[in-house]
Amino acid sequence: VASVTGGDILGEHPRDVFAHTLPAPRTSRPVWPELVALAAICLPLDITIRRLAISRSEVRRAFQRLLDRIEFGEASQIAGTSRAEHVEALLRAKARSQENLKPVSTAASRSGSPTQEQVASGVEGRASTRDEDKPAPGKSTAQILLDHKRRGRQQ
């Protein structure tokens, strides 16, 4: 019977009955923590991929740049040179733009002449002729706004 069922023949000692000779049963392990971590990683990637419009040429250029950075050959030296030239061009453009800007003198704004911002927006010669637009003395800004709102409802 023992050979047919895969069992053992007990020895002379009765304590052999309680021996732990059976294989341990397989236990299951929850996989949800790993799946949640995978979803947390994949969700931002999925959103990024869907929101960004990346063409094939951009992917090729990015891949080529990656290869250029990995290889320390002639291609990476050319890319480094063009990058330096690009930075120099940006710095020159910045210097030119700062030369073109003239600071607004405070004497001109005190003397009543319009500032550059006022000339650009066209408000230098405009003055309020209506008495209701002038702030009333002793009234807060909130009170003035509330009065304007009430007048608007009445009209």
C-alpha positions, 0 to 999 in steps of 0.5 A: 500500500505504501508503494502505491500511494507514495507513503512510507513504512513506519519504523519501530518507534511510534514517534516516527508518526509525528515526523515532519516529512511531508513537503510544505504546501505552496503559499500564495503571495499578494501581487497588488503592491507590485502592480500598484507600483507599476501603475504609478510609474506607467501613468505619468509616462502614459500621460506624457506620451499622450500630451506631447506631440513628438514627430519621428524626426524629433525622435531620430534627432534625440536618438542621434544626440544620445548616441553622440553623447555615448560615443566620444568621437568626432560627432560629440566634438562637433556638437560641443562646438556648435553648442558653444557657438550657439551660447555665444550668439545668445550672449551677443544678442543679449548684449545688443538688446541691453544696448538698445534699451535706454533707461527712463530718466526719473527727471523726465517722469517728474517733469510731466513728460510721458514715459516710454510705457505711456507713449507705447500704450497711448495714455500719456495725454488722456486725462479723466474728465468725469468727476465720478472717475476721480476718487472721493476723499475719505472713501476706501477703494472697496466703497468706490467699487461698490458705488460703481457697481450700484450705478451700473445696476441702476442703468 
